[in-house]
């Protein structure tokens, strides 16, 4: 099982959280500067990303697709800024539509973004099955753990390595229960105690107790402190 951390917090406001990520690096971190890369390169983000990139962490740039209403050319420009300013290795597309009527839009977007690295789409639900073919990883659940207990995968979603689940509002006593349940549905997960409106604005107090498998992206001879 892999861990993907939505790091939607600024280094000045949450410097301790970035230190904790550097001390125990996950496989993947989603960088969200300002619902995108922002308008200028932020040296504070450059500083906190350096140890993560050196440890082989995959960093993805957050892009809001507005459920298919945002022009693809804007997504490409922002993806290039992420890569140029922060050295990211791909894109995390959020607010992704789930219906078959927008599938062609995301096929074109995925083709346009392929040169920017690995691609993750986040509709937050199980979408039309065609979405699985246009992305490297598909987020098929994002929501509270009270709803997660009732999640059932559709018949077409039988390969957990294709999917990611992001579960919030998880109390410490329930994290193992959620992790066990997630393991049969998605190979990539993240659980947090955070709640709306932004459950990803900090790391959970139990972050150091989350299982972090060996980071296969790490440079030879280097292992994460979580091993």
N, CA, C and O of each residue as an XYZ file, in Angstrom:
908
protein
N       0.831     -1.190      0.000
C       0.000      0.000      0.000
C       0.874      1.252      0.000
O       1.841      1.327      0.757
N       0.548      2.229     -0.834
C       1.276      3.482     -0.919
C       0.488      4.591     -0.249
O      -0.728      4.497     -0.079
N       1.203      5.649      0.131
C       0.574      6.800      0.785
C       0.754      8.029     -0.099
O       1.866      8.350     -0.518
N      -0.351      8.708     -0.373
C      -0.359      9.973     -1.094
C      -0.870     11.047     -0.156
O      -2.001     10.964      0.324
N      -0.054     12.054      0.112
C      -0.413     13.103      1.067
C      -0.828     14.366      0.329
O      -0.007     14.962     -0.368
N      -2.089     14.794      0.463
C      -2.483     16.101     -0.073
C      -1.945     17.190      0.870
O      -2.537     17.458      1.915
N      -0.828     17.808      0.495
C      -0.168     18.800      1.362
C      -0.683     20.190      1.011
O       0.012     20.982      0.375
N      -1.908     20.472      1.434
C      -2.546     21.744      1.094
C      -2.308     22.747      2.213
O      -3.254     23.327      2.747
N      -1.040     22.950      2.569
C      -0.710     23.881      3.643
C       0.584     24.608      3.310
O       1.500     24.038      2.719
N       0.643     25.886      3.703
C       1.793     26.729      3.367
C       2.923     26.504      4.355
O       2.664     26.291      5.540
N       4.170     26.545      3.902
C       5.307     26.315      4.807
C       5.412     27.314      5.952
O       5.933     26.970      7.013
N       4.935     28.535      5.768
C       5.001     29.515      6.846
C       3.971     29.189      7.923
O       4.276     29.231      9.115
N       2.743     28.863      7.495
C       1.678     28.570      8.454
C       1.849     27.202      9.107
O       1.504     27.033     10.277
N       2.376     26.221      8.370
C       2.481     24.857      8.876
C       3.890     24.314      8.654
O       4.066     23.252      8.058
N       4.874     25.037      9.128
C       6.253     24.596      8.939
C       6.515     23.251      9.606
O       7.265     22.428      9.082
N       5.892     23.029     10.772
C       6.100     21.767     11.486
C       5.608     20.585     10.659
O       6.217     19.516     10.684
N       4.511     20.767      9.929
C       3.977     19.674      9.112
C       4.954     19.307      7.997
O       5.129     18.126      7.695
N       5.587     20.295      7.388
C       6.568     20.015      6.341
C       7.800     19.327      6.911
O       8.398     18.474      6.256
N       8.184     19.699      8.141
C       9.312     19.010      8.778
C       8.970     17.553      9.031
O       9.824     16.680      8.876
N       7.740     17.282      9.418
C       7.329     15.904      9.670
C       7.324     15.094      8.373
O       7.692     13.920      8.377
N       6.912     15.705      7.276
C       6.964     15.008      5.985
C       8.400     14.687      5.598
O       8.685     13.597      5.103
N       9.304     15.635      5.823
C      10.711     15.406      5.480
C      11.323     14.325      6.354
O      12.167     13.557      5.891
N      10.905     14.256      7.624
C      11.443     13.256      8.538
C      10.919     11.861      8.226
O      11.590     10.868      8.509
N       9.735     11.778      7.650
C       9.130     10.480      7.321
C       8.449     10.600      5.958
O       7.223     10.673      5.876
N       9.236     10.621      4.909
C       8.679     10.927      3.583
C       7.767      9.828      3.052
O       8.116      8.649      3.100
N       6.598     10.215      2.546
C       5.704      9.252      1.892
C       6.133      9.026      0.450
O       7.122      9.606      0.000
N       5.418      8.209     -0.262
C       5.760      7.993     -1.665
C       5.406      9.213     -2.504
O       6.170      9.609     -3.385
N       4.230      9.819     -2.226
C       3.734     10.905     -3.069
C       3.196     12.046     -2.221
O       2.528     11.821     -1.212
N       3.493     13.275     -2.640
C       2.951     14.485     -2.022
C       2.303     15.318     -3.114
O       2.882     15.508     -4.183
N       1.100     15.816     -2.845
C       0.444     16.732     -3.771
C       0.697     18.151     -3.301
O       0.307     18.523     -2.194
N       1.349     18.944     -4.139
C       1.679     20.327     -3.830
C       0.559     21.234     -4.311
O       0.201     21.226     -5.489
N       0.008     22.018     -3.389
C      -1.075     22.942     -3.725
C      -0.686     24.329     -3.231
O      -0.873     24.645     -2.056
N      -0.148     25.153     -4.119
C       0.321     26.479     -3.728
C      -0.853     27.434     -3.553
O      -0.977     28.089     -2.518
N      -1.717     27.512     -4.566
C      -2.879     28.403     -4.514
C      -3.924     27.884     -5.494
O      -4.253     28.550     -6.476
N      -4.444     26.682     -5.219
C      -5.326     25.980     -6.162
C      -4.672     25.888     -7.532
O      -5.348     25.862     -8.561
N      -3.358     25.838     -7.528
C      -2.511     25.832     -8.708
C      -1.132     26.301     -8.291
O      -0.843     26.365     -7.096
N      -0.266     26.634     -9.250
C       1.102     27.020     -8.904
C       1.246     28.453     -8.426
O       2.331     28.854     -8.003
N       0.154     29.248     -8.484
C       0.273     30.664     -8.156
C       0.816     31.451     -9.340
O       0.963     30.915    -10.439
N       1.112     32.724     -9.107
C       1.567     33.593    -10.193
C       3.078     33.786    -10.204
O       3.644     34.215    -11.210
N       3.730     33.472     -9.092
C       5.189     33.579     -9.018
C       5.747     32.418     -8.206
O       5.032     31.803     -7.415
N       7.006     32.129     -8.403
C       7.694     31.062     -7.665
C       7.827     31.467     -6.192
O       8.335     32.545     -5.884
N       7.372     30.605     -5.299
C       7.398     30.886     -3.861
C       8.619     30.204     -3.243
O       8.667     28.975     -3.196
N       9.605     30.967     -2.769
C      10.823     30.355     -2.222
C      10.577     29.513     -0.985
O      11.364     28.612     -0.695
N       9.510     29.777     -0.247
C       9.210     28.965      0.933
C       8.860     27.532      0.534
O       9.262     26.582      1.207
N       8.119     27.378     -0.546
C       7.811     26.030     -1.026
C       9.054     25.349     -1.597
O       9.250     24.149     -1.409
N       9.880     26.107     -2.286
C      11.122     25.541     -2.811
C      11.952     24.954     -1.678
O      12.508     23.863     -1.801
N      12.028     25.685     -0.581
C      12.843     25.267      0.564
C      12.331     23.959      1.169
O      13.125     23.058      1.439
N      11.020     23.840      1.386
C      10.512     22.639      2.053
C      10.437     21.435      1.114
O      10.390     20.292      1.569
N      10.425     21.690     -0.190
C      10.383     20.580     -1.135
C      11.748     19.945     -1.346
O      11.832     18.774     -1.716
N      12.805     20.691     -1.119
C      14.158     20.180     -1.385
C      14.444     18.843     -0.703
O      14.893     17.917     -1.378
N      14.205     18.696      0.612
C      14.508     17.395      1.228
C      13.595     16.277      0.745
O      14.011     15.119      0.709
N      12.366     16.597      0.377
C      11.457     15.570     -0.126
C      11.909     15.076     -1.499
O      11.942     13.873     -1.755
N      12.253     16.008     -2.368
C      12.734     15.614     -3.690
C      14.041     14.828     -3.583
O      14.259     13.866     -4.320
N      14.906     15.248     -2.657
C      16.173     14.537     -2.457
C      15.946     13.119     -1.954
O      16.745     12.225     -2.232
N      14.857     12.909     -1.213
C      14.529     11.575     -0.696
C      13.799     10.720     -1.717
O      13.468      9.570     -1.432
N      13.541     11.264     -2.907
C      12.870     10.494     -3.950
C      11.368     10.542     -3.900
O      10.702      9.737     -4.551
N      10.808     11.483     -3.126
C       9.354     11.608     -3.055
C       8.816     12.126     -4.387
O       9.368     13.056     -4.977
N       7.749     11.519     -4.841
C       7.061     11.991     -6.043
C       6.196     13.188     -5.647
O       5.323     13.065     -4.789
N       6.435     14.345     -6.268
C       5.652     15.544     -5.992
C       4.788     15.848     -7.217
O       5.292     15.963     -8.334
N       3.483     15.976     -6.987
C       2.531     16.276     -8.052
C       1.950     17.667     -7.843
O       1.672     18.062     -6.710
N       1.767     18.404     -8.920
C       1.192     19.734     -8.839
C      -0.324     19.701     -8.917
O      -0.896     19.080     -9.813
N      -0.977     20.381     -7.965
C      -2.437     20.420     -7.894
C      -3.007     21.343     -8.967
O      -2.567     22.483     -9.116
N      -3.991     20.837     -9.712
C      -4.676     21.624    -10.733
C      -6.182     21.451    -10.582
O      -6.674     20.322    -10.575
N      -6.914     22.541    -10.461
C      -8.378     22.516    -10.363
C      -8.948     22.534    -11.779
O      -8.700     23.471    -12.538
N      -9.712     21.501    -12.135
C     -10.265     21.432    -13.493
C     -11.690     21.955    -13.589
O     -12.263     21.988    -14.677
N     -12.279     22.371    -12.445
C     -13.639     22.932    -12.431
C     -14.642     22.016    -13.115
O     -15.512     22.470    -13.858
N     -14.506     20.708    -12.852
C     -15.412     19.692    -13.377
C     -15.508     19.729    -14.905
O     -16.566     19.479    -15.483
N     -14.372     20.048    -15.544
C     -14.308     20.036    -16.992
C     -14.557     21.375    -17.641
O     -14.505     21.479    -18.866
N     -14.829     22.414    -16.851
C     -15.110     23.733    -17.424
C     -13.856     24.576    -17.626
O     -13.903     25.581    -18.335
N     -12.741     24.191    -17.022
C     -11.535     25.001    -17.168
C     -10.839     24.650    -18.477
O     -10.673     23.468    -18.778
N     -10.428     25.636    -19.260
C      -9.766     25.348    -20.540
C      -8.499     24.514    -20.360
O      -7.732     24.739    -19.424
N      -8.286     23.572    -21.239
C      -7.135     22.678    -21.155
C      -5.833     23.465    -21.273
O      -4.846     23.125    -20.622
N      -5.821     24.503    -22.090
C      -4.590     25.288    -22.259
C      -4.139     25.909    -20.933
O      -2.939     26.050    -20.695
N      -5.097     26.282    -20.065
C      -4.735     26.825    -18.755
C      -4.106     25.750    -17.878
O      -3.163     26.026    -17.136
N      -4.615     24.547    -17.957
C      -4.047     23.446    -17.185
C      -2.612     23.168    -17.627
O      -1.740     22.922    -16.794
N      -2.372     23.207    -18.922
C      -1.024     22.951    -19.442
C      -0.057     24.034    -18.983
O       1.070     23.731    -18.591
N      -0.485     25.294    -19.026
C       0.373     26.400    -18.576
C       0.725     26.227    -17.100
O       1.885     26.378    -16.714
N      -0.271     25.911    -16.278
C      -0.013     25.745    -14.844
C       0.874     24.535    -14.578
O       1.734     24.585    -13.699
N       0.679     23.456    -15.320
C       1.526     22.273    -15.141
C       2.976     22.591    -15.474
O       3.887     22.121    -14.793
N       3.193     23.375    -16.502
C       4.557     23.765    -16.866
C       5.181     24.665    -15.811
O       6.379     24.565    -15.543
N       4.386     25.541    -15.212
C       4.894     26.390    -14.133
C       5.307     25.547    -12.936
O       6.367     25.772    -12.352
N       4.485     24.589    -12.573
C       4.835     23.691    -11.470
C       6.180     23.010    -11.738
O       7.050     22.950    -10.869
N       6.320     22.515    -12.929
C       7.536     21.762    -13.267
C       8.760     22.679    -13.261
O       9.820     22.302    -12.761
N       8.610     23.882    -13.817
C       9.719     24.823    -13.899
C      10.083     25.400    -12.539
O      11.265     25.521    -12.217
N       9.083     25.757    -11.735
C       9.332     26.439    -10.464
C       9.661     25.484     -9.320
O      10.448     25.821     -8.435
N       9.054     24.280     -9.337
C       9.160     23.404     -8.168
C       9.670     22.000     -8.479
O       9.832     21.191     -7.566
N       9.922     21.702     -9.732
C      10.473     20.395    -10.076
C       9.531     19.234     -9.837
O       9.977     18.134     -9.509
N       8.226     19.460     -9.997
C       7.264     18.393     -9.752
C       7.376     17.322    -10.826
O       7.913     17.557    -11.908
N       6.858     16.141    -10.506
C       6.962     15.016    -11.424
C       5.656     14.613    -12.062
O       5.539     13.512    -12.599
N       4.658     15.503    -12.008
C       3.374     15.164    -12.601
C       2.286     16.089    -12.117
O       2.557     17.102    -11.473
N       1.039     15.735    -12.433
C      -0.104     16.599    -12.122
C      -1.188     15.820    -11.391
O      -1.444     14.650    -11.680
N      -1.817     16.498    -10.438
C      -2.964     15.963     -9.696
C      -4.161     16.818    -10.074
O      -4.278     17.966     -9.644
N      -5.053     16.251    -10.885
C      -6.218     16.996    -11.353
C      -7.382     16.796    -10.387
O      -7.844     15.676    -10.170
N      -7.844     17.907     -9.811
C      -8.926     17.868     -8.832
C     -10.212     18.425     -9.437
O     -10.213     18.969    -10.542
N     -11.319     18.275     -8.679
C     -12.633     18.714     -9.162
C     -12.871     18.149    -10.562
O     -13.236     18.866    -11.494
N     -12.651     16.840    -10.674
C     -12.810     16.149    -11.953
C     -14.244     15.647    -12.083
O     -14.805     15.104    -11.132
N     -14.827     15.827    -13.249
C     -16.167     15.303    -13.508
C     -16.148     13.775    -13.473
O     -15.089     13.156    -13.576
N     -17.320     13.182    -13.328
C     -17.406     11.723    -13.237
C     -18.259     11.100    -14.332
O     -18.237      9.884    -14.520
N     -19.013     11.928    -15.059
C     -19.942     11.395    -16.046
C     -19.315     11.137    -17.397
O     -18.279     11.708    -17.738
N     -19.949     10.275    -18.157
C     -19.461      9.936    -19.491
C     -19.488     11.142    -20.427
O     -18.740     11.179    -21.404
N     -20.345     12.135    -20.140
C     -20.465     13.294    -21.023
C     -19.217     14.171    -21.031
O     -19.018     14.929    -21.981
N     -18.356     14.093    -19.987
C     -17.132     14.893    -19.959
C     -15.874     14.054    -20.187
O     -14.758     14.566    -20.101
N     -16.054     12.792    -20.472
C     -14.911     11.900    -20.628
C     -13.998     12.333    -21.770
O     -12.776     12.266    -21.638
N     -14.562     12.768    -22.873
C     -13.735     13.174    -24.014
C     -12.873     14.378    -23.661
O     -11.738     14.480    -24.126
N     -13.396     15.292    -22.843
C     -12.615     16.451    -22.397
C     -11.378     16.002    -21.628
O     -10.286     16.527    -21.842
N     -11.549     15.035    -20.737
C     -10.414     14.575    -19.934
C      -9.452     13.711    -20.737
O      -8.268     13.641    -20.407
N      -9.932     13.060    -21.768
C      -9.010     12.353    -22.664
C      -8.068     13.340    -23.340
O      -6.864     13.098    -23.424
N      -8.612     14.443    -23.816
C      -7.786     15.463    -24.469
C      -6.839     16.099    -23.455
O      -5.663     16.318    -23.746
N      -7.358     16.395    -22.261
C      -6.516     16.992    -21.216
C      -5.366     16.065    -20.844
O      -4.229     16.514    -20.695
N      -5.653     14.785    -20.695
C      -4.615     13.821    -20.331
C      -3.543     13.745    -21.409
O      -2.353     13.675    -21.099
N      -3.954     13.758    -22.671
C      -2.995     13.714    -23.768
C      -2.113     14.956    -23.766
O      -0.915     14.873    -24.038
N      -2.708     16.113    -23.458
C      -1.957     17.367    -23.444
C      -0.980     17.441    -22.278
O       0.048     18.113    -22.365
N      -1.302     16.744    -21.179
C      -0.477     16.810    -19.972
C       0.530     15.674    -19.863
O       1.329     15.655    -18.927
N       0.510     14.744    -20.780
C       1.372     13.575    -20.670
C       2.842     13.941    -20.576
O       3.606     13.266    -19.886
N       3.244     14.990    -21.254
C       4.642     15.379    -21.224
C       5.087     15.985    -19.911
O       6.276     16.238    -19.717
N       4.148     16.223    -19.003
C       4.472     16.833    -17.715
C       4.689     15.797    -16.610
O       4.946     16.167    -15.465
N       4.589     14.504    -16.938
C       4.853     13.468    -15.944
C       3.612     12.667    -15.582
O       2.649     12.604    -16.346
N       3.653     12.061    -14.412
C       2.572     11.168    -13.969
C       1.275     11.949    -13.761
O       1.293     13.112    -13.357
N       0.153     11.293    -14.044
C      -1.143     11.953    -14.004
C      -2.089     11.234    -13.043
O      -2.258     10.017    -13.108
N      -2.706     12.022    -12.143
C      -3.711     11.506    -11.222
C      -4.987     12.324    -11.411
O      -4.939     13.553    -11.439
N      -6.118     11.649    -11.539
C      -7.418     12.310    -11.647
C      -8.223     12.057    -10.390
O      -8.250     10.937     -9.880
N      -8.881     13.096     -9.884
C      -9.655     12.975     -8.654
C     -11.107     13.409     -8.850
O     -11.446     14.569     -8.615
N     -11.976     12.470     -9.285
C     -13.406     12.758     -9.247
C     -13.991     12.559     -7.845
O     -15.082     13.042     -7.546
N     -13.256     11.845     -6.994
C     -13.702     11.637     -5.608
C     -14.780     10.604     -5.437
O     -15.205     10.324     -4.317
N     -15.237     10.023     -6.555
C     -16.238      8.951     -6.560
C     -15.838      7.977     -7.665
O     -14.938      8.257     -8.456
N     -16.516      6.832     -7.710
C     -16.299      5.934     -8.838
C     -16.989      6.539    -10.061
O     -18.215      6.644    -10.091
N     -16.205      6.939    -11.073
C     -16.788      7.589    -12.245
C     -17.175      6.587    -13.321
O     -17.149      5.377    -13.099
N     -17.529      7.097    -14.469
C     -17.689      6.240    -15.639
C     -16.394      5.438    -15.814
O     -15.312      6.012    -15.691
N     -16.466      4.158    -16.090
C     -15.244      3.336    -16.143
C     -14.219      3.801    -17.167
O     -13.049      3.435    -17.064
N     -14.619      4.590    -18.143
C     -13.679      5.074    -19.137
C     -12.591      5.960    -18.567
O     -11.531      6.092    -19.180
N     -12.817      6.575    -17.407
C     -11.810      7.451    -16.801
C     -10.557      6.682    -16.380
O      -9.461      7.241    -16.356
N     -10.719      5.421    -16.054
C      -9.568      4.640    -15.598
C      -8.524      4.482    -16.689
O      -7.350      4.262    -16.390
N      -8.923      4.589    -17.930
C      -7.994      4.381    -19.038
C      -7.219      5.634    -19.417
O      -6.284      5.555    -20.214
N      -7.585      6.797    -18.863
C      -6.924      8.035    -19.280
C      -5.969      8.577    -18.216
O      -5.426      9.669    -18.381
N      -5.757      7.838    -17.138
C      -4.924      8.341    -16.054
C      -4.056      7.228    -15.478
O      -4.343      6.043    -15.651
N      -3.000      7.626    -14.797
C      -2.133      6.647    -14.143
C      -2.719      6.174    -12.823
O      -2.504      5.033    -12.414
N      -3.464      7.054    -12.156
C      -4.073      6.733    -10.866
C      -5.383      7.501    -10.771
O      -5.451      8.667    -11.160
N      -6.424      6.850    -10.253
C      -7.755      7.437    -10.191
C      -8.230      7.467     -8.739
O      -8.296      6.430     -8.079
N      -8.558      8.657     -8.251
C      -9.082      8.792     -6.889
C     -10.586      8.532     -6.947
O     -11.347      9.346     -7.471
N     -11.000      7.399     -6.408
C     -12.403      7.000     -6.506
C     -13.170      7.185     -5.201
O     -14.348      6.840     -5.105
N     -12.483      7.735     -4.195
C     -13.197      8.169     -2.984
C     -12.433      9.316     -2.349
O     -11.225      9.224     -2.129
N     -13.145     10.401     -2.055
C     -12.656     11.464     -1.185
C     -13.847     11.901     -0.350
O     -14.829     12.427     -0.873
N     -13.750     11.677      0.953
C     -14.871     12.014      1.807
C     -14.628     11.579      3.232
O     -13.544     11.097      3.561
N     -15.646     11.746      4.100
C     -15.503     11.403      5.513
C     -15.574      9.900      5.749
O     -16.169      9.153      4.973
N     -14.956      9.486      6.833
C     -14.908      8.054      7.107
C     -16.287      7.496      7.433
O     -16.518      6.299      7.263
N     -17.213      8.343      7.902
C     -18.570      7.871      8.175
C     -19.256      7.405      6.895
O     -20.099      6.509      6.932
N     -18.898      8.008      5.767
C     -19.428      7.564      4.473
C     -18.603      6.414      3.899
O     -19.116      5.580      3.153
N     -17.336      6.382      4.251
C     -16.443      5.373      3.688
C     -16.839      3.960      4.093
O     -16.591      3.004      3.357
N     -17.449      3.832      5.253
C     -17.833      2.503      5.736
C     -18.851      1.827      4.821
O     -19.008      0.606      4.853
N     -19.545      2.626      4.002
C     -20.576      2.061      3.130
C     -20.125      1.945      1.677
O     -20.928      1.605      0.808
N     -18.845      2.224      1.401
C     -18.362      2.210      0.016
C     -18.260      0.791     -0.512
O     -17.736     -0.101      0.156
N     -18.767      0.596     -1.714
C     -18.607     -0.671     -2.427
C     -18.111     -0.366     -3.831
O     -18.639      0.516     -4.507
N     -17.099     -1.094     -4.261
C     -16.549     -0.882     -5.593
C     -17.478     -1.478     -6.644
O     -18.014     -2.567     -6.439
N     -17.682     -0.783     -7.774
C     -18.475     -1.368     -8.861
C     -17.743     -2.549     -9.488
O     -16.557     -2.761     -9.234
N     -18.437     -3.295    -10.286
C     -17.876     -4.528    -10.849
C     -16.619     -4.267    -11.675
O     -15.731     -5.119    -11.710
N     -16.518     -3.118    -12.338
C     -15.368     -2.873    -13.206
C     -14.102     -2.500    -12.423
O     -13.000     -2.553    -12.970
N     -14.254     -2.128    -11.159
C     -13.118     -1.622    -10.367
C     -12.538     -2.732     -9.500
O     -12.707     -2.727     -8.280
N     -11.857     -3.679    -10.129
C     -11.354     -4.846     -9.412
C      -9.839     -4.862     -9.265
O      -9.289     -5.836     -8.751
N      -9.154     -3.818     -9.699
C      -7.695     -3.773     -9.585
C      -7.324     -2.625     -8.653
O      -7.208     -1.488     -9.109
N      -7.136     -2.888     -7.375
C      -6.901     -1.799     -6.416
C      -5.668     -0.961     -6.715
O      -5.597      0.189     -6.280
N      -4.698     -1.495     -7.441
C      -3.498     -0.708     -7.742
C      -3.803      0.487     -8.646
O      -2.975      1.390     -8.770
N      -4.977      0.504     -9.276
C      -5.353      1.618    -10.149
C      -5.966      2.786     -9.378
O      -6.157      3.867     -9.935
N      -6.276      2.568     -8.089
C      -7.128      3.523     -7.392
C      -6.487      4.092     -6.127
O      -5.603      3.490     -5.517
N      -6.975      5.280     -5.763
C      -6.541      5.980     -4.548
C      -7.786      6.401     -3.778
O      -8.781      6.817     -4.373
N      -7.727      6.292     -2.441
C      -8.810      6.754     -1.581
C      -8.269      7.739     -0.560
O      -7.242      7.489      0.071
N      -8.966      8.865     -0.399
C      -8.594      9.921      0.536
C      -9.727     10.063      1.546
O     -10.828     10.490      1.200
N      -9.450      9.705      2.788
C     -10.497      9.624      3.806
C     -10.180     10.598      4.929
O      -9.086     10.561      5.492
N     -11.118     11.462      5.258
C     -10.885     12.446      6.315
C     -11.879     12.279      7.461
O     -12.830     11.501      7.388
N     -11.616     13.047      8.530
C     -12.454     12.936      9.721
C     -12.282     11.619     10.444
O     -13.190     11.166     11.141
N     -11.103     10.989     10.280
C     -10.856      9.668     10.869
C     -10.238      9.829     12.252
O      -9.098     10.283     12.352
N     -10.947      9.474     13.323
C     -10.340      9.558     14.660
C      -9.224      8.535     14.806
O      -9.193      7.528     14.099
N      -8.314      8.803     15.727
C      -7.168      7.928     15.899
C      -7.541      6.476     16.127
O      -6.877      5.579     15.609
N      -8.605      6.229     16.903
C      -8.965      4.850     17.218
C      -9.499      4.099     15.997
O      -9.534      2.869     15.996
N      -9.919      4.837     14.947
C     -10.524      4.198     13.782
C      -9.571      4.071     12.601
O      -9.928      3.469     11.588
N      -8.353      4.631     12.712
C      -7.501      4.671     11.532
C      -7.143      3.268     11.038
O      -7.104      3.038      9.829
N      -6.881      2.325     11.950
C      -6.544      0.968     11.519
C      -7.726      0.300     10.813
O      -7.543     -0.434      9.842
N      -8.926      0.557     11.304
C     -10.128      0.007     10.681
C     -10.256      0.529      9.252
O     -10.547     -0.237      8.333
N     -10.040      1.829      9.065
C     -10.147      2.426      7.737
C      -9.059      1.885      6.820
O      -9.329      1.552      5.667
N      -7.820      1.794      7.327
C      -6.719      1.283      6.519
C      -6.970     -0.145      6.067
O      -6.703     -0.491      4.916
N      -7.480     -0.974      6.965
C      -7.767     -2.368      6.593
C      -8.846     -2.421      5.520
O      -8.737     -3.186      4.562
N      -9.883     -1.611      5.680
C     -10.954     -1.597      4.686
C     -10.485     -1.085      3.346
O     -10.904     -1.577      2.299
N      -9.594     -0.072      3.383
C      -9.103      0.519      2.139
C      -8.224     -0.445      1.360
O      -8.181     -0.387      0.131
N      -7.526     -1.329      2.056
C      -6.538     -2.182      1.396
C      -7.149     -3.081      0.330
O      -6.448     -3.495     -0.593
N      -8.424     -3.389      0.432
C      -9.044     -4.258     -0.567
C      -9.627     -3.459     -1.736
O     -10.031     -4.040     -2.743
N      -9.670     -2.130     -1.605
C     -10.283     -1.293     -2.630
C      -9.295     -0.403     -3.372
O      -9.507     -0.076     -4.540
N      -8.217     -0.010     -2.698
C      -7.272      0.928     -3.298
C      -5.879      0.663     -2.752
O      -5.706      0.441     -1.554
N      -4.899      0.688     -3.623
C      -3.524      0.460     -3.184
C      -2.875      1.730     -2.654
O      -1.910      1.661     -1.893
N      -3.398      2.894     -3.050
C      -2.886      4.173     -2.583
C      -3.949      4.845     -1.722
O      -5.099      4.978     -2.138
N      -3.557      5.271     -0.511
C      -4.538      5.869      0.393
C      -3.902      7.007      1.184
O      -2.682      7.173      1.208
N      -4.771      7.785      1.831
C      -4.353      8.676      2.907
C      -5.542      8.866      3.821
O      -6.665      9.074      3.362
N      -5.292      8.793      5.117
C      -6.332      9.043      6.109
C      -5.864     10.163      7.021
O      -4.679     10.271      7.335
N      -6.808     10.994      7.443
C      -6.481     12.113      8.314
C      -7.635     12.389      9.255
O      -8.784     12.047      8.975
N      -7.311     13.011     10.373
C      -8.345     13.427     11.324
C      -8.939     14.770     10.953
O      -9.910     15.201     11.575
N      -8.380     15.450      9.947
C      -8.872     16.761      9.533
C     -10.309     16.714      9.046
O     -10.814     15.673      8.626
N     -10.952     17.872      9.115
C     -12.360     17.965      8.731
C     -12.563     19.138      7.789
O     -11.666     19.962      7.613
N     -13.745     19.216      7.180
C     -14.085     20.316      6.279
C     -14.086     21.646      7.043
O     -14.346     21.651      8.246
N     -13.802     22.774      6.376
C     -13.787     22.943      4.917
C     -12.504     22.496      4.220
O     -12.515     22.303      3.005
N     -11.405     22.326      4.945
C     -10.166     21.840      4.323
C      -9.529     20.788      5.209
O      -8.724     21.115      6.081
N      -9.879     19.532      4.997
C      -9.314     18.473      5.844
C      -7.833     18.232      5.606
O      -7.191     17.511      6.369
N      -7.281     18.836      4.546
C      -5.883     18.595      4.172
C      -4.975     19.759      4.550
O      -3.888     19.897      3.989
N      -5.401     20.596      5.488
C      -4.614     21.776      5.849
C      -3.535     21.491      6.895
O      -2.826     22.405      7.316
N      -3.410     20.249      7.310
C      -2.358     19.853      8.243
C      -2.239     18.334      8.195
O      -3.061     17.656      7.577
N      -1.214     17.810      8.849
C      -1.088     16.359      8.988
C      -1.816     15.905     10.242
O      -1.907     16.665     11.206
N      -2.335     14.686     10.252
C      -2.960     14.193     11.471
C      -1.921     13.957     12.560
O      -0.746     13.736     12.267
N      -2.352     14.004     13.809
C      -1.416     13.764     14.913
C      -0.823     12.369     14.830
O       0.270     12.137     15.347
N      -1.521     11.431     14.188
C      -1.039     10.055     14.099
C      -0.276      9.786     12.807
O      -0.082      8.625     12.448
N       0.161     10.821     12.103
C       0.874     10.615     10.827
C       2.055      9.662     10.985
O       2.272      8.797     10.136
N       2.818      9.814     12.063
C       3.996      8.968     12.264
C       3.634      7.502     12.481
O       4.515      6.644     12.421
N       2.373      7.194     12.728
C       1.947      5.807     12.930
C       1.288      5.203     11.685
O       0.895      4.037     11.686
N       1.173      6.003     10.632
C       0.642      5.450      9.395
C       1.681      4.535      8.759
O       2.874      4.833      8.815
N       1.257      3.437      8.160
C       2.227      2.535      7.515
C       2.758      3.159      6.239
O       1.994      3.457      5.321
N       4.067      3.358      6.181
C       4.699      3.899      4.982
C       5.622      2.835      4.400
O       6.705      2.600      4.936
N       5.210      2.190      3.313
C       6.079      1.191      2.688
C       7.331      1.849      2.142
O       7.425      3.074      2.070
N       8.283      1.029      1.763
C       9.514      1.530      1.172
C       9.203      2.404     -0.034
O       8.374      2.049     -0.873
N       9.870      3.542     -0.112
C       9.697      4.465     -1.224
C      10.537      3.994     -2.400
O      11.759      4.142     -2.394
N       9.882      3.426     -3.409
C      10.613      2.902     -4.559
C      11.218      4.003     -5.418
O      12.034      3.725     -6.297
N      10.820      5.267     -5.170
C      11.393      6.379     -5.920
C      12.707      6.860     -5.325
O      13.418      7.651     -5.945
N      13.036      6.385     -4.118
C      14.222      6.905     -3.430
C      15.487      6.572     -4.191
O      15.560      5.581     -4.918
N      16.474      7.417     -4.009
C      17.770      7.188     -4.653
C      18.384      5.914     -4.114
O      18.122      5.557     -2.966
N      19.204      5.204     -4.908
C      19.817      3.959     -4.447
C      20.583      4.174     -3.149
O      21.314      5.151     -2.987
N      20.392      3.232     -2.232
C      21.110      3.291     -0.970
C      20.429      4.129      0.083
O      20.894      4.187      1.221
N      19.314      4.794     -0.278
C      18.634      5.626      0.699
C      17.239      5.101      0.944
O      16.515      4.780      0.001
N      16.854      5.012      2.214
C      15.519      4.548      2.578
C      14.867      5.588      3.449
O      15.535      6.377      4.117
N      13.518      5.577      3.430
C      12.805      6.531      4.265
C      12.935      6.111      5.734
O      13.182      4.946      6.045
N      12.764      7.083      6.619
C      12.889      6.807      8.043
C      11.732      5.954      8.556
O      11.773      5.470      9.687
N      10.698      5.766      7.730
C       9.571      4.972      8.177
C       9.778      3.481      8.000
O       8.926      2.688      8.399
N      10.895      3.087      7.409
C      11.083      1.632      7.170
C      11.523      0.916      8.419
O      11.725     -0.298      8.396
